[in-house]
Amino acid sequence: MKVPRVLLADDHTLLAEAFRKLLEPQCEVVGTVADGRALVAAAMALKPDVVLVDIGMPLLNGLDAARQLKQVVPDIKIIFLTMNEDPQLAVEAISAGASGYLVKKSAASELFRAIQEALKRRCYVTPSITKQMQEAFVQDPDWKNKRKTLTPRQREVIQLLAEGKSMKEVADILRVTPRTVAFHKYRVMEELRLKTTAELIQFALRSNIVTKDPV
């Protein structure tokens, strides 16, 4: 049987190394990355079978990185491995094209099962939040349509600003001009009727563009 090729994405070095050691007897770990932008680049270059990614990633969060990857590499299997047990976030992850959603306190056997299910083109969600996901969707089936919709570039700009980067730093990362960054920022604030940068950061937190993931 072919050994799955896995790419790890986690900005906590000790955890990434622990997951590498856990996976290596049964998988080929082709690389580890510490931010969402590096994840997209590495996945396109290394072409892993499965990507294990945290939600709370710097520069580009795991959800937006997953959306970008699924557009350019539709067959790639993405499994979220996070501390966040919010069922709404799990629903969003699956909607973004993920094949699995696990919490970091899950048993090792769950991780291997999720990888196998993903390779069979099936979806695996840790049982502890599956029922909550169903309840969240039943209570508000139109949740996705009610969300404020931003363009991918707007989300990138907002995340980087919310992480404390200056407009020039954001412009350098995105390879655009500071004027373009300012345009995106103020367009978003106008559309969402936000008056201050602090309100913009709070919106980014509420929308999971940036997270308070504790680990």
N, C-alpha and C positions, 0 to 999 in steps of 0.2 A: 504494500500500500504506500502511496506517495506521502511523504512527510509534509505536513502543511508548512508553508513559509509565512512567518508572522512578523509584522512590524509593530513595535511598541511605541506609544505616544503618551508620555507622562512627564510633567515638569518637576516631579519629585524624584531625584536621582536614586535614592535608596529604594523607593518602591519599584522603580523601573528595573533596577538590578535584581530585586527579589522576584519580580515576575519573570524576568529572563531565566533565572535559575530554576524556577518552577516549571517553565515551559520547555526548556531545552531537552529533557529526556524524550519528549514526544513531538516536538516541533523544531523547525529551523528558524531561529530568531535572526532575521536578516538585518535588523538595525533597531536603534532606539532614538527617538527625537524628543525635544523638550518644549516645542511650541507648535501651534497649529499650522503656521506657514511652512515650517520645516517638514511637517508631516505631509502636506500636499506635495511638496517637491520630492521627498524621499519615496513616497508611494508611487509617483509617476516614474521615478528612476529605477526603483527596485522591483516593482510589480509583485508585491506580496499577495498571497492568497487571502490573508486575513489581516485586518488592522485592529489592534486593541487601543482604544483612545479614551482619555479622560474628558469630561465635560469642560472643566475649568482649565483651559489652556491659554497661556499668554499669546499676544500678537494676533491670534485668530482662534476663537473658541472651538471646542470639539464639534459642536453642532454645525457651525458654518464651514469648518474644514470638511466635514462629512458631505455636506451639500455640494461643495466644490468638487470633491473626489468623485462622487456619483455621476456628476455631469461629464467628466473627462474619462473616467474608468468605470462604466456602469456595472461591470461584473464584480467589482471588488467587494469583499465582505467586510463590513464594519461592525465591531462589537464595542459598545460603550462599557467602560469599567470605571465606576465613580463612587464617591461617598454619598452622592445626592439620591435620596429615596423619594423625591417628589414625583408622584405618578404622572402629573401633567408634563413634566420634563421627559419622562420615559415615553409618553405618547408622542411628544415632539421628536424625540430621537428616532423612533420607528418611522414616523412620517418623513423624516429626512433621508430615509433609505437604509437605516441600520438593520442588521440581521440579529442583533442581540442587545440586551441591556442588563448589566450585572452591577451589584454593589460590591464594594471592595471587601466587605465582611463575608461575602459568599464563600462557600467551601470550594476548594480547588477542583473537586469533581465537577462542580457547576461550570467552571471556566472551560474545562475540556469538553464538556457536553455542548456548551454554547458554540465552541469552535466546530465541532462535528456537525451540529445542526446547521450552522451557517454554510458549511461546505456542501451540504445536501440541499441548499437553497430554501432552508426553513428558518424560522425565527424563534429565538429563545429569550424569554424574559424571566429574571429571577422570580420564583414563586411568591416571595414576600411582598411584591408590589403588583403582581398581575391582577389580583382582584381590585385593588385600588385604582388601577388604570381603567378597568372596565367601568367602575363606578363613576370615575371622573368624566368619562366620555358619555355615559348615560345621562348624567346630571346636566351636561352642557355639550350636546353633540355638534353645536355650531361654533365651538370654541375657536377653531382655526380661522374662520371667516371674521370673527370679532377682533382679532389681533391687529394691531397697527402694523401695516406692511411697509417694510423698508427694502430698498434695493440691497443686493450683496455689498456693493461698494459703500453705501451709507452705513451698513452694519460694521464693516471693517473700520471706517473712520471713527464711528462712535466708540467701538471697543478700545481702540488705541488711545483716544482722548480720555476715556474713562480710566484707563490704566495710568494716566498721569503724563502722557507724552505731549510735547509741545506740537504746534501745527507744523513746524519745520521737521521735527522728528517723524511725525506721521507722513508727511510728504515724502521724506527720504525712503521710508519703509515701503510705501505704496508706489513710489516712482512717479509722483505727480507734483504739481506746484503747490506751495502753501495756499495760494489763492483758491485752488480747486478744493483743498481740504476745508477751507473756510466756507466755501459755497455749500458743500455737503452738510457741514455742521449747522449752518444757519437755516438751510432748507429744512432739515429735520426738525429743528427747534420751532420753526414757523408752522410746519404741518402738525406737530404734536402740541403746539401752543405751550411750549416750555420757555421760561423767561431767563433762567440762569444755567450755568454749566453744572451746578450742583443738581438741579432738576434733571438735566440730561444724564448725569451719572446714575441717579436713582432709577430713571427709565431703563438704562442699560442693565441694571441689576434685576429689576422686575421682569425684564424680557429675556433674561438669561444670556444676554450678549456678553456680559462679564458675570462671574459668579463669585460666591463667598465660599466655595468648596473648601472645607477645612483641611483636606489632605489630598 
